[in-house]
Amino acid sequence: MELLAANFQSFINTAVPLIKAPVICTILAVVGAVLGYFYGPYWGVRKVPGPPALPLVGHLPLLAKYGPDVFSVLANRYGPIFRFHMGRQPLVIVADPELCKEVGIKKFKYISNRSIPSPIASSPLHQKGLFFTKDSRWSTMRNTILSVYQPSHLAKLVPTMQEFIESATQNLDTKQDLTFSDLSLKLATDVIGQAAFGVDFGLSKPKLEKVYAKQEDDQVQEFINQHIYSTSQLKMDLSGSLSIILGLLIPVLQEPFRQILKRIRGTMDWKVDRTNQNLSSRLDQIVEKRMKEKERGSKDFLSLILNARESEAASKNVFTSDYVSAVTYEHLLAGSATTSFTLSCIIYLVSGHPNVEKKILEEIDSFGPRDKIPNAHDLQNKFPYLDQASLYNSEK
């Protein structure tokens, strides 16, 4: 009996280390994989200054604490370039107007592949725009679109902007209070809608002009409502849909959960997916209608893209109908809210400084009669004080 016990003890002493070794290796491998998955993105930007990031949530607690001012707080503490972690994903923030111009214009061609934030990952429509397209498709799209941003083309939009501004300011004659942020959003959406799609949304027109086109106006309003809802769901915080929250915390789970949740009626993912489908369908209709036009001209962005698509074989392969819809919609998405916000901020800041307001009005009045329309050269050179006020607003 003692011999049997001694042999069993000897077996235990020999076998247990052999069993423990694979288990320990497996545990270490799993821990290493988890750490590599969650901290791999951080390693690439580890030399960029920024506050310590918490596991899983990153810097989201700072966003909850400071709100939109968090970037100003971090810029004052870490300088004009710093990193901010949206959960697992680090973002490099550029908080200086001149550096933004350097990155966004002069060096933009070197930033061909950008990471896709979780809100964008849940929207195929937004992924196919220029900003998140990758590799050779991005280069071809960028080179084709570049001509749209030449001063000669942008100068042609000045009369269009003037026309919308004159129509919108007719609403200012009433004695009722006016919410300028609403007016500026409608104005920006109308101008960019005309420049991007060649479509007049008519949002900033006086109400009397809308009575005669009620059915068309209802369709436009439905499109705008879907656009606003789709845009408002692109939230980089913990108030978005469940799949977006998972994308912030555990990105590998985002797409599987999105595919499941979008099939469950009533969930936020279902609502977002349905809205994006309707939006895509509406955009495809606009593109299809414009493609059938033989004399579409080249005044708006959509027409320029379609003309390039028909004249170049490479562009035709890149600019499929879904990508044409997405890149055109991207202009409306990227331009309307930012332009409106900038205009509203300028009005708000200037209203608190009567001496600045007086100088701006004097500069505008000295340009000429009220019916004189400035051209592109005038806008660039004849309003230096207004430019300074706009730059000050950007810095704030």
C-alpha positions in Angstrom: 0.0 0.0 0.0 2.8 2.3 0.9 4.5 1.4 -2.4 1.3 2.3 -4.3 1.0 5.6 -2.5 4.7 6.4 -3.3 4.2 5.7 -7.0 1.0 7.8 -7.1 2.9 10.7 -5.5 5.7 10.3 -7.9 3.3 10.4 -10.8 1.6 13.6 -9.5 5.0 15.3 -9.0 5.9 14.5 -12.6 2.6 15.0 -14.4 1.4 18.2 -12.8 4.2 20.4 -14.1 3.7 18.9 -17.5 -0.1 19.8 -17.3 0.6 23.2 -15.9 3.0 24.3 -18.6 0.5 24.3 -21.5 -2.2 25.9 -19.3 0.2 28.6 -18.3 1.3 29.2 -21.9 -2.3 29.3 -23.0 -3.2 31.8 -20.3 -0.2 34.0 -21.2 -1.1 33.8 -24.9 -4.7 34.9 -24.3 -3.6 37.7 -22.0 -1.0 38.8 -24.6 -3.5 38.7 -27.4 -6.0 40.8 -25.3 -3.4 43.3 -24.4 -2.2 43.5 -28.0 -5.7 44.0 -29.3 -6.6 46.7 -26.9 -3.3 48.5 -26.7 -1.9 47.9 -30.2 -3.5 51.1 -31.6 -2.0 53.1 -28.7 1.5 51.9 -29.6 1.5 53.6 -32.9 0.8 57.0 -31.3 2.5 56.5 -28.0 4.9 59.5 -28.7 2.0 61.9 -29.2 1.3 63.8 -25.9 -1.9 63.1 -24.1 -3.4 62.1 -20.8 -3.2 58.5 -19.5 -6.0 56.4 -21.1 -8.1 54.0 -19.0 -8.7 50.4 -20.2 -11.6 49.9 -22.5 -13.1 53.4 -22.1 -10.0 55.5 -23.0 -10.7 59.2 -22.4 -14.5 58.9 -22.6 -14.7 59.9 -18.8 -13.0 63.2 -19.7 -15.6 63.8 -22.5 -18.3 63.2 -19.9 -16.6 65.6 -17.4 -15.8 68.5 -19.7 -18.2 68.0 -22.6 -17.3 69.7 -25.9 -14.7 71.8 -24.0 -12.5 68.8 -23.4 -10.4 69.5 -26.5 -9.7 73.0 -25.5 -8.7 71.8 -22.0 -6.4 69.2 -23.5 -4.9 71.6 -26.0 -4.1 74.1 -23.2 -2.4 71.3 -21.3 -0.7 69.2 -24.0 -0.2 71.7 -26.9 -1.8 72.0 -30.4 -1.3 68.3 -31.3 -2.4 65.6 -28.8 -4.1 62.2 -28.7 -7.6 61.4 -27.5 -8.8 57.8 -27.0 -12.4 57.0 -28.0 -12.4 53.7 -26.1 -9.8 51.6 -27.8 -9.3 53.8 -30.8 -6.8 56.7 -30.4 -7.4 59.9 -32.4 -4.8 62.5 -33.1 -6.3 65.9 -32.6 -4.9 69.0 -34.3 -6.1 72.1 -32.4 -4.5 75.0 -34.4 -6.0 76.7 -37.5 -2.7 76.9 -39.4 -1.8 73.3 -38.5 -5.3 72.2 -39.6 -4.6 73.9 -43.0 -1.3 72.1 -43.2 -2.8 68.7 -42.4 -6.1 69.1 -44.2 -4.8 70.7 -47.4 -1.1 70.6 -48.0 -0.3 67.2 -46.4 -3.7 65.6 -47.0 -2.5 63.5 -49.9 -0.1 61.7 -47.6 -3.0 60.6 -45.3 -4.6 58.1 -47.7 -5.9 55.6 -45.1 -7.7 56.8 -42.0 -9.1 54.6 -39.2 -12.9 54.3 -39.3 -14.6 55.5 -36.0 -17.3 53.2 -34.7 -20.2 55.5 -35.7 -19.0 55.5 -39.3 -18.4 51.7 -39.2 -22.1 51.3 -38.5 -23.1 53.2 -41.7 -22.0 51.8 -45.1 -23.2 55.0 -46.7 -20.7 57.2 -44.9 -17.9 54.7 -45.4 -17.9 55.2 -49.1 -17.2 58.9 -49.1 -13.8 60.3 -49.9 -12.7 60.7 -46.3 -12.8 57.0 -45.3 -12.1 55.4 -48.7 -8.7 53.7 -48.9 -5.7 53.0 -51.1 -5.9 53.4 -54.9 -9.6 54.1 -54.9 -9.0 57.0 -52.6 -6.2 58.4 -54.8 -8.3 58.2 -57.9 -11.3 59.8 -56.2 -9.2 62.6 -54.7 -7.5 63.4 -58.0 -10.9 63.6 -59.8 -12.5 65.7 -57.1 -9.6 68.1 -56.7 -10.7 70.2 -59.6 -13.9 71.1 -57.8 -11.9 73.0 -55.1 -10.0 75.2 -57.6 -10.6 78.9 -57.0 -11.9 79.2 -60.6 -14.7 76.8 -59.9 -15.5 78.0 -56.4 -15.8 81.6 -57.8 -18.7 80.4 -60.0 -20.6 79.6 -56.8 -20.6 83.2 -55.5 -23.8 84.2 -57.5 -25.5 81.0 -56.2 -24.7 81.9 -52.7 -25.8 85.5 -53.2 -29.1 84.3 -54.6 -29.8 82.2 -51.6 -28.7 84.9 -49.1 -31.0 87.4 -50.7 -33.9 84.9 -50.6 -33.2 83.9 -47.0 -32.9 87.5 -45.7 -36.5 88.2 -46.8 -37.4 86.3 -43.6 -35.6 89.0 -41.5 -38.2 91.6 -42.3 -40.7 90.1 -39.9 -41.1 91.4 -36.3 -40.9 87.9 -34.8 -37.9 86.6 -33.0 -35.4 84.7 -35.2 -33.2 81.8 -34.3 -30.2 82.5 -36.3 -28.7 79.0 -35.9 -31.8 77.6 -37.6 -31.6 80.1 -40.5 -27.8 79.5 -41.0 -28.3 75.8 -41.1 -31.1 76.1 -43.7 -29.0 78.6 -45.7 -25.9 76.4 -45.6 -27.9 73.3 -46.6 -29.5 75.1 -49.5 -26.2 76.4 -50.8 -24.4 73.1 -50.5 -27.4 71.2 -51.8 -27.3 73.3 -54.9 -23.5 73.1 -55.2 -23.4 69.3 -54.5 -26.6 67.9 -56.1 -27.8 70.8 -58.3 -31.0 70.6 -56.2 -32.8 73.5 -54.5 -34.0 72.3 -51.2 -35.8 75.6 -50.6 -35.3 75.5 -46.8 -34.3 79.1 -46.5 -37.0 80.5 -48.8 -39.8 82.6 -47.4 -42.9 80.5 -46.6 -45.0 82.2 -49.3 -42.7 80.7 -52.0 -43.1 77.2 -50.7 -46.9 77.0 -50.9 -46.9 76.4 -54.7 -44.7 73.3 -54.5 -46.1 71.4 -51.4 -45.6 67.9 -52.7 -42.0 68.4 -53.8 -41.4 70.3 -50.5 -42.7 67.4 -48.5 -40.2 65.1 -50.3 -37.4 67.5 -49.7 -38.3 67.8 -46.1 -38.4 64.0 -45.7 -35.0 63.8 -47.2 -33.7 66.5 -44.9 -35.2 64.9 -41.8 -33.5 61.6 -42.7 -30.3 63.4 -43.3 -30.5 65.1 -39.9 -31.4 61.9 -38.1 -28.6 60.0 -39.8 -26.1 62.7 -38.9 -27.3 63.0 -35.3 -26.6 59.3 -34.7 -22.9 59.7 -35.5 -22.1 60.0 -31.8 -18.6 59.5 -30.5 -19.8 58.8 -27.0 -21.8 56.3 -24.9 -25.2 57.7 -25.9 -25.2 56.0 -29.4 -26.7 52.7 -30.4 -25.5 49.5 -28.7 -23.4 48.4 -31.7 -21.6 51.8 -31.7 -20.9 51.6 -27.9 -19.5 48.1 -28.5 -17.4 49.5 -31.3 -15.9 52.0 -28.9 -15.2 49.4 -26.2 -14.7 46.1 -28.0 -14.6 46.9 -31.8 -14.5 43.2 -32.9 -18.1 42.8 -31.6 -19.6 45.8 -33.3 -20.4 44.3 -36.7 -21.8 41.0 -35.5 -24.1 42.8 -33.0 -25.1 45.4 -35.6 -26.2 42.7 -38.0 -28.3 41.1 -35.3 -29.8 44.3 -33.8 -30.7 45.9 -37.1 -33.1 43.0 -37.6 -34.9 43.6 -34.3 -37.7 46.1 -34.8 -37.6 49.2 -32.5 -33.9 49.1 -31.6 -31.8 52.2 -32.4 -29.7 50.1 -34.8 -32.9 49.1 -36.6 -33.9 52.8 -36.9 -30.5 53.9 -38.1 -30.2 51.1 -40.6 -33.7 51.9 -42.0 -33.0 55.6 -42.2 -29.7 55.0 -44.0 -31.4 52.7 -46.5 -34.1 55.3 -47.2 -31.4 58.0 -47.5 -29.3 55.8 -49.9 -32.4 55.1 -52.0 -33.2 58.8 -52.3 -29.6 59.6 -53.2 -29.5 56.8 -55.8 -32.6 58.2 -57.4 -31.0 61.7 -57.7 -27.9 60.1 -59.2 -29.8 57.9 -61.6 -31.9 60.9 -62.8 -28.8 63.0 -63.4 -27.0 60.2 -65.3 -29.9 60.1 -67.8 -29.6 63.9 -68.5 -27.6 64.5 -71.7 -26.9 68.1 -71.1 -26.3 68.2 -67.4 -23.6 70.9 -67.5 -20.9 71.2 -64.9 -22.1 73.6 -62.3 -22.6 71.2 -59.5 -20.4 68.6 -57.9 -22.6 65.6 -59.0 -22.5 66.6 -62.6 -18.7 67.1 -62.5 -18.2 63.6 -61.1 -20.5 62.0 -63.7 -18.8 63.8 -66.5 -15.4 62.6 -65.2 -16.9 59.1 -64.9 -18.0 59.0 -68.5 -14.8 60.4 -69.9 -12.2 58.3 -68.0 -12.2 54.5 -67.8 -10.4 54.5 -64.4 -12.9 56.9 -62.9 -15.8 54.7 -64.2 -14.5 51.7 -62.3 -14.0 53.7 -59.2 -17.1 55.9 -59.2 -19.7 53.2 -59.2 -23.2 54.6 -58.5 -23.1 53.9 -54.7 -19.7 55.7 -54.4 -21.0 58.6 -56.5 -24.0 58.9 -54.1 -21.8 58.6 -51.0 -19.2 61.1 -52.1 -21.8 63.7 -53.1 -23.7 63.2 -49.9 -20.5 63.6 -48.0 -20.3 67.3 -49.2 -23.7 67.9 -47.7 -22.8 66.1 -44.5 -19.4 67.8 -44.0 -20.4 71.3 -45.0 -23.8 72.2 -43.8 -23.5 71.7 -40.0 -19.9 73.1 -39.8 -20.7 76.2 -41.9 -23.9 76.8 -39.9 -22.0 76.4 -36.6 -19.2 78.8 -37.8 -21.7 81.5 -38.9 -23.7 81.2 -35.6 -20.5 81.4 -33.5 -19.3 84.5 -35.4 -22.6 86.3 -34.8 -22.7 85.3 -31.2 -19.1 86.5 -30.5 -19.5 89.7 -32.5 -22.8 90.6 -30.8 -20.9 90.8 -27.5 -18.3 93.3 -28.8 -20.1 96.4 -30.2 -16.8 98.0 -31.4 -16.0 94.9 -33.5 -19.5 94.8 -34.9 -19.2 98.5 -35.8 -15.9 98.0 -37.7 -17.2 95.0 -39.6 -20.3 96.9 -40.7 -18.2 99.9 -41.8 -16.0 97.6 -43.8 -19.0 95.9 -45.5 -20.7 99.3 -46.2 -17.6 100.8 -47.7 -17.4 98.0 -50.3 -20.1 99.7 -52.4 -23.8 100.0 -53.0 -26.1 97.4 -51.4 -26.8 95.7 -54.7 -23.2 95.3 -55.6 -22.3 91.6 -55.6 -18.7 90.7 -54.6 -16.8 88.3 -56.7 -14.2 85.7 -55.5 -11.3 88.2 -55.6 -13.3 90.7 -53.6 -14.2 88.2 -50.9 -10.6 87.2 -50.6 -9.0 90.7 -50.5 -11.6 93.4 -49.7 -12.7 92.3 -46.2 -9.5 91.9 -44.1 -11.1 92.8 -40.8 -14.0 90.3 -41.4 -11.4 87.7 -42.1 -9.6 88.4 -38.8 -12.9 88.1 -36.9 -13.5 84.7 -38.6 -10.0 83.5 -37.8 -10.5 84.6 -34.2 -13.7 82.5 -34.1 -11.8 79.5 -35.4 -9.2 79.8 -32.7 -11.9 79.9 -30.1 
